[in-house]
Amino acid sequence: MSPVPVNPPALPAPSGYSHATLVGNTLHLGGQTALDADMKIVPGGIIEQFRQAFTNLLTTLREAGGRPEDLVSVTLYLTDIPDYQAHGKEIGKIWRELAGSVYPAMAGIGCTALWQPEAMIEILGVAVIPNERLAAPRP
């Protein structure tokens, strides 16, 4: 079974990577930062960046036929863990707004920097999508 790239047309076209890779019914979601359609990190702080990065991840998940409840693992890379923790209630509210109240296995990892210097968060994940909902991904 060969990996199939998943690159939603709603997200900036990738260069040198894929937004996700589908193998069987397992979707490996590449790290999403808070890039908007103009390839710029959204202004504001961690709350706005979480919303955009998580929306980007969910856009990719939906492109493959997945739903938020199909996420089995999510990893957050954070440049400022105390800032994220200070806004945890607002971030949790955004999660529930976008994905409901089902939470996958999660990890938060502190790091000194991300690919885009102004990015404060990068989110990646793994989803298992039921076969009957798998979409034919576009490369």
C-alpha positions in Angstrom: 0.0 0.0 0.0 1.6 3.2 -1.2 1.3 6.5 0.7 -1.0 9.0 -0.9 -0.4 12.8 -0.4 -3.4 14.8 0.8 -3.2 18.5 -0.1 -6.5 20.4 0.2 -7.0 23.2 -2.3 -8.2 25.5 0.5 -4.7 25.5 2.0 -1.5 27.1 0.5 0.1 24.7 -2.0 2.9 22.8 -0.3 6.4 22.8 -1.7 8.7 20.0 -0.6 6.1 18.4 1.7 2.5 17.3 1.9 -0.2 18.5 4.3 -0.9 14.9 5.1 -0.1 11.4 3.9 -2.8 8.7 3.8 -1.7 5.0 4.2 -4.7 2.6 4.1 -7.2 4.4 6.4 -4.5 6.0 8.6 -3.9 9.7 7.9 -0.6 11.2 9.1 -1.3 15.0 9.3 1.8 17.1 8.8 2.5 20.0 11.2 0.2 23.0 10.7 1.1 26.4 11.8 -1.2 29.5 11.7 -0.6 30.2 8.1 -3.4 32.0 6.3 -4.3 31.9 2.6 -1.7 34.6 2.0 1.1 32.4 3.5 1.4 34.7 6.5 1.1 33.8 10.2 -2.2 35.3 11.5 -1.7 38.3 13.7 -2.5 38.2 17.4 -1.4 35.8 20.1 -1.5 32.1 20.9 -5.4 32.0 20.8 -5.6 33.3 17.2 -2.7 31.1 16.2 -4.2 28.0 17.7 -7.5 28.6 16.0 -5.8 29.0 12.5 -3.4 26.1 13.0 -6.1 23.7 14.2 -8.5 24.9 11.4 -5.7 24.1 8.9 -5.3 20.6 10.4 -9.0 19.9 10.4 -9.3 21.2 6.7 -6.7 18.5 5.8 -8.5 15.9 7.8 -11.8 16.6 6.1 -10.1 16.5 2.6 -9.4 12.8 3.2 -13.0 12.2 4.5 -12.1 12.4 8.2 -13.9 14.1 11.1 -12.4 15.5 14.3 -13.5 12.4 16.2 -11.2 10.3 13.9 -8.1 11.9 15.5 -6.2 9.4 17.6 -3.2 11.5 18.4 -2.3 15.2 18.4 1.0 16.8 19.2 1.4 20.5 19.9 4.8 22.2 19.5 4.8 25.4 21.5 7.4 28.2 21.6 5.9 29.5 24.9 4.3 26.9 27.1 3.3 29.3 30.0 1.5 31.5 27.4 -0.4 28.5 26.1 -1.3 27.4 29.7 -2.4 30.9 30.6 -4.9 30.8 27.7 -6.0 27.1 28.2 -9.6 27.8 28.9 -10.0 29.9 25.7 -8.1 27.3 23.7 -10.2 24.5 25.1 -13.3 26.5 24.0 -12.0 26.8 20.5 -11.2 23.0 20.4 -14.8 22.2 21.4 -16.2 24.7 18.9 -14.2 23.2 16.0 -13.9 19.5 17.1 -16.5 18.8 19.8 -15.7 17.3 23.1 -13.8 14.2 22.0 -10.1 14.4 22.8 -7.4 12.2 21.3 -4.1 11.3 23.0 -2.2 14.5 23.2 1.3 15.9 23.9 2.5 19.4 24.3 6.2 19.9 23.5 8.2 23.1 24.2 10.6 24.2 21.5 12.7 27.3 20.9 11.5 28.1 17.4 9.3 26.9 14.5 9.8 27.1 10.7 8.1 30.5 10.5 9.8 32.8 13.0 6.6 34.4 14.1 4.8 31.0 14.6 4.0 30.2 18.2 2.4 26.8 17.6 2.5 23.9 15.2 0.0 21.1 15.4 0.4 17.6 13.9 -1.7 14.5 14.3 -2.8 11.0 13.3 -6.3 10.0 12.4 -7.9 6.7 11.6 -10.7 7.2 9.1 -13.4 4.5 8.7 -13.2 3.0 5.2 -16.7 4.0 4.2 -15.8 7.7 4.7 -12.4 7.7 3.0 -12.3 10.3 0.2 -10.2 10.0 -2.9 -7.4 12.3 -2.0 -6.0 14.8 -4.5 -2.2 15.0 -4.8 
